[in-house]
Amino acid sequence: MSDSNVVLKMQGISKSFPGVKALSNVEFELRKGEIHTLMGQNGAGKSTLIKVLTGVYEIDEGTIILNDKEVKITSTHDAQESGISTVYQEVNLCPNLTVAENIYIGREPMKNRSIDWNTMNKNAEKLLEERLNLKVDVKKLLSSYSVAIQQMIAIARAVDISKGILILDEPTSSLDSNEVKQLFKVMRKLKSEGMSMVFVTHFMDQVYEISDRITVLRNGGYVGTYEADNLPEMELISKMIGKNYEEMKKSSNVIREYNIKNRSEVLAETEEFGRKGTIEALNIDIRKGEVLGLAGLLGSGRSECARLLFGIDKSDHGVLNINGKEYSYIYPQKAIQEGLAFCPEDRKVEGVVGQLTIRENIVLSLQSNRGIFKYIPMKKQQEIAKKYIELLSIKTPSTEQRIDNLSGGNQQKVILARWLATNPQLLILDEPTRGIDIGAKDEIKKLVKKLAQEGMTIIFISSELQEMVSCCDRVIILRDRKVIGELVGKDIEEASILQIIAEGGVN
């Protein structure tokens, strides 16, 4: 295909933040009338590249060429003026305005110094019907429509502003399968009209259903660009995680000890338990004293499953059974009362309370469970904090040190201490070793095994397949928001996990 078909070139793109090289010499090319999917694990650089292209960030190095002309994009206004429009995962429209108002906000047709409502409504109807095959009452409030319809309206606005390039950043994350099919119909129609689209998703099935080409990023670097039809799923996943399938098969001689306790006793189980747009119906059992791994690529449903079990996200169908008690949904306080504990994936946002001391962070969940009228005496707080500082080898001069002065590994240990202080039956660990040094990683993995040997049940989630292999007694594998396989004991190998993910299930 000749360069005359190339509408966008990004060459040698680099972007750094304090202490982090987010993008390093990245390449990206978009052709006229193609759907080009951007793939990569968490931290690969996808979001940063999108933000560079849309003017949220300025590049440190590199060039952006639009229609054979080098351009400087230093603001979102520059991006729009260059014909680049974006639709984000969360619909960023105004629910208290009408559909037509949302489409033309800031660009309203005027007549005699006033908004020409009649023209605006007619234009909105025409735009939705002709470009998106969507017929709705444009005079109704946006909030009166489903998330899927709101997403279409966001696309309509972007299409109307765009001069040929549309970025769709995780547009399917909150849509069900039928809504995704409708969105893809719209995308194919826009493609046939010459629109060029950058598509970001974590769902493998969707990638191969809609993509013309795929660009893979890893750790802020450019891996390559491939024709979707010529890139097998196994090869795509290998490029994303940076490990070759055959190499993993050869290096599967991991030495580990399996939990030999009787794992037949069920602590908790789910029956058709799920949440629309988040995770499909789960049917899993969680056995006492085991380390149960949840494996899958980013977006597979691992974290969503954990959040559902702990009640952070509310289920809308099925039941959760804990110690013989049945719940159609659960919430965190009740989960804590039932002996559950949860260390979240993003410790800085959902775990650490930076202004509080180590002592205060450790007793936080324990105090919350007791209530504000049953205050834990200071002496007891100090005892609890010192106990877990010693147990977990938390490096700090004092229990009164602010937690935001600690290293990432020690912060993670404090969050672990917070939940261990509640003496849980089931401890959910979502990416407990992310962003910490190798020494702290080893300490946390040893602690996981020790706690399981002492009878605690642990759900372990990690993007590092090697960690899953070395820590877990059983691994449940997810893809595209549903369970597709399970491995037990000596069958747990990196290559086996990868193969199930790539093939979409166990043969």
Secondary structure, 3 states (H helix, E strand, C coil): CCHHHEEEEEEEEEEEECCEEEEEEEEEEEECCCEEEEECCCCCCHHHHHHHHCCCCCCCEEEEEECCEEECCCCHHHHHHCCEEEECCCCCCCCCCEHHHHHHCCCCCEECCEECHHHHHHHHHHHHHHHHCCCCCCCCEHHHCCHHHHHHHHHHHHHHHCCCEEEEECCCCCCCHHHHHHHHHHHHHHHHCCCEEEEECCCHHHHHHHCCEEEEEECCEEEEEEEHHHCCHHHHHHHHHCCCHHHHHHCCCCCCCCCCCCCCCEEEEEEEEEECCCEEEECCEEECCCEEEEECCCCCCHHHHHHHHHCCCCCCEEEEEECCEEECCCCHHHHHHCCEEEECCCHHHHHCCCCCEHHHHHCHHHHHHHCCCCCCCHHHHHHHHHHHHHHCCCCCCCCCCEHHHCCHHHHHHHHHHHHHCCCCCEEEEECCCCCCCHHHHHHHHHHHHHHHHCCCEEEEECCCHHHHHHHCCEEEEEECCEEEEEEEHHHCCHHHHHHHHHHCCCC
